[in-house]
Structure formats: C-alpha cells, structure tokens
Amino acid sequence: MQKYVDREILAGVSTAVLVGRELVHQHCTGWADRESQTAMRDDHLFRVFSNTKLITSMAVLLLMEEGKLELDQPAEEFLPQLAQRQVLKPGATSLDDTEPAHSKITVRQLLNHTSGLSYGLLDHGTLMYKTYNEKRVLNAFTSLADMMDVLAGLPLSFHPGTAWEYSIATDVLARLVEVVSGMSFDRFLQLRILNPLAMHDTSFVVPEHKHDRLASYYAGTDPQNILQRGLRKLDKSPYPGAFVTPVARLSGGGGLVSSIQDMLALMRSFMPDGDTLLQASTIRLMMQNQLPAGTGIAFPGVGAVPGKGFGLGGAVTLQPSSIDSPAATGEFEWGGIAGTHWWISPRHNIAGVLMTQRLMSFWHPFSFDFKRLTYEALGKV
C-alpha cells in the first residue's frame, strides 16, 4: 500500500486482515490529511458510502428472521409507492414510452439490485440519469419517506428480476426497515446492529468531538486516468457539511461514517465460531449468488464485470478474473465510492478491510492488490 501513497494515488490507507476472528494484520500508512501532515491512525473515521449497503441488508434480514417480512414478498405491501409500476420500453426516449411491469418488485430484488430501479449516479447521458437528477431522487435534505413519493412517479429501467443494475434500491430498503420496524432507520441500526457489535464510531453524522478524526477526502487530478500521480483535496463533497451536519436523508445506500475497528467488528460478526447477529443459514444465503441464470453485474462506462454475481448485500466471485486471486472463488465483497472496501472468503475463513478516501476508487487496482497479496501471504492459492 505504501507504493500508492508514494505515487500520490492515495493520501493514506489503513488495512486489516482476519483469519477466522483473529486479527493477523493491521497497518496504517500515509496521511489522514496530507496538508497538515496528520499521519493515518487506526482510529480515523471514513466516509464509507456503499459499505453502508451491507449494514442495511443485515437490518432487512434481521426483520426476515423475525418473520416480519419474506424475501419473495412484494415490497409494495410495505411501500405502496412501488405498486403498479411502469417500465421503460427498450430504446425509449421519453418517460411516457412505457409498459406495465410484468411482475411486482420483491424484497429479494431490492437486496440484489434486480428491481428495475436506477441510481442517477454513473449512467451519465441516459434518460434515467437525467430524470433521477431532475427529480433530485438523491437529495440529502429530504427524508426516505419523501424519496419514496418521488420514486412513485418514475418508471423502472427494466422488468423486475430480468437484469442487474446498481441502484437506489438499498435506500428503499432503509425506508422498508422504518415501516416494518416502526423506528427511524438510524435508531433501528443503533439498537439492533451498532450497539450489539460495539460499533461506537459508526453513524450518519460525526459528532463535533470526533471531527478531528475524520480523514480528509481527495480526488485524483485526472478522472480519466486512475493511476495518474497527484491528489486534490475535496472540502465540500458530496455537498457542503456532508457527514458533519445532520440531514434528513438517512441513506441506507451510502450514508454512514465508520472506522476500521468498527468494520472489523462487522466482519467478525460474519465469521464462524463466535456470536453472530444473523443466523448461520442467513449468512450463507447472503453470500450466495442471487441473480437469475445468465445475469451478471455491469456498470455504465465499464461494461460487464466478468465472473461476478451478486448476493444479498455484496458481489460474489463466481470465477476469479485476471486481477482476482486465483483462490477468490466464493468471495463476498463490496465497497464504497471513496475506496473503502471489505471482503469475506467463507471458503478460506478469511476477511479483509481496506479504508482510504479517494473519490471514484471503488474496485481500484489498490483494492485488488491488497486482496491478492493477502491470499498469497496466507498461502491461499
């Protein structure tokens, strides 16, 4: 990891590895803030963005285990805004060019991103990107309930269950948790996940007395070249005051701040031979590919991601690619847009966490390097 700091691709990075529940590696290198020369420490806080999706998925599955919902239950039974969906016809150029959805959106489809919902983040130039941004679906200053009312009037990109598209579905699940549990999303997480796992540094807002522990956020100097030397500091991303001032949106898709210690506690809760929040059968289900046969994952501008399926809260490696470890089959993983990344290999009983703060660095070469080197160091080939 030091080479990425030396090349000015990362300001600082913190990594850790578990074998079972035992911590066998933890290391910090570089800076939490380059400008002030504040060294990266293991108590620094990170905007984990889409790492949040794993915790939200856990919340839904806890409710499933209690019998309060079923995975193949139509989500509209809890969220009426999802009823009577219209779907864009292939090649549609207007929001009116639709047909009725062939089936209802299920809870499982929200968990595995096959619901037909979009995101308005990565698919620049498309009709849905334009629509989601014009309607301000991702507006941090409106509540999850308000978000559902906005989504109610928008068509789906495809018929539920027929394709995979990374989407706002996990924010929809956060609202589902509120409706089913009768609690605000942040309170449910606090009572059912964060407190039991002693994740005391994980929250939607960093309290003032911890502001000095929030690592600075950076972007590369050339968005088209992810290995270009040079970093620039981001002071107002994704909006002024993000993560240090309360906002209405408790984003289940990307709203949490956390630490590497808390992420390790989360990872341990998925490893065998100890207390877990979820039943072992539920954990196995999460880590199994949930996509229909012939369906894979793909991102706009990147294309299909070979050898990856998707479980309930993260990707599943079905066939290692050229940049994966050859031993990565069955790996369950995801990360955030600012470079935070977690992964679990149930086959080898190992897990890893990487924390850094660089914009648009999900599945960047540094995260694959970290994993490959970990597998090699542990003799997993």
Phi, psi and omega in degrees: 000333181301327182295329178288329174288315180298327181274002181060035172267326173236144174285313179200158183210143179236131182229154177205151181224137174248139164248111193062234178257004183271130176282116182250350178206134168209131186206142174239140174216152179083208191238139167285330174216112184293321187294323180264000182057042175274114183294144175294131178237166182280002174253009178288154182255147186227143171285106188271353177043245190285357165301334178304329185299327178296317181293320177296318178298320176300319181300316179296318183288331173298318178293325176298315181298332178279357180080016182272348174202164176236150185297324182261018175281138175300127182295338181294344177293338176252329184235089185298342179294344180270000182282159173051054184284145170255150183236135176300136173286152178306131179078010182301140178247358177218159182291347181272350183274075189228172173219157180297143177298141181286339181207168180275152176287130178258165176300318180301319180293328174293321180291326184253011175063039172244023185283339187098351175290159179245190183232322185074029182243311192248341188268056184306138176090350181273163179299319182289324176300312180299316183293312181299324179283322176296321180276355178054050180300323183269020183297114183294344186263011173239155186281169175299323178296317177298320179302318181296323179294325177292315181296334184303327184267004185253143179285165173272157179282332181203167180292135183308134176085000185257351181202174178242130174214123177301132194207180178282009184305326183286333171291324175298320177297325177299319177293323176302316179300318179298314183294314184289321184274337185076013179241159169295152185300317181295324179292319178300313179300318182298314185284324191258339183233304188292313179294312179301329180266005181056039177271073190280351179255012181253125184195170176278337180226131176281119179295155188304322183288354177250003184304325182288350179264354181281116181297146179289155186251134185230162172229155174289160181280343180226103182300337182275348182230099187288349178252014176288133177296147173112141180226148171233140184282140178252116183261341187228039183244137000280355174199159182303131178080009182302131175074355176244351174232140182296142173229167184289326187278115174266083192288112175287345180269339184191027191261356189265152167249142181209179179238166178293328178295318179292321179295326175294321177298320178296314179299318180301328183291350177258353184269148181289173175066045176182178179292138175231153176282323182258154177293152182302323180293325178291319178298317177299319180297317179304322188269006177261146178299126182251007184273149177300152179306135179086356180258132175235186179255148182207152179236142177303136179081346180248321183090195183294142176260107188295141172077008182247133167252196179215134179263222179250080179119359180188167178282156178236128178277110180274323180215116182302136177273183181295338181257359173272161167294142175301341182266011189275002180305131179088359181295140178248128189201159167193181181196193181236163185295341179263014172098358174287144187208140174229153176205149180226132173247097179297331180297322183254357180059044177228159178211155179219155177225135174231132181233124174207178183222082175227122181302141177058050179231032170289132182055040173282158179309328183296326181288325177289322175301313181302314181293314180301315180295326178295311178302317180295315182297329181267004178071025180264102183226000000 
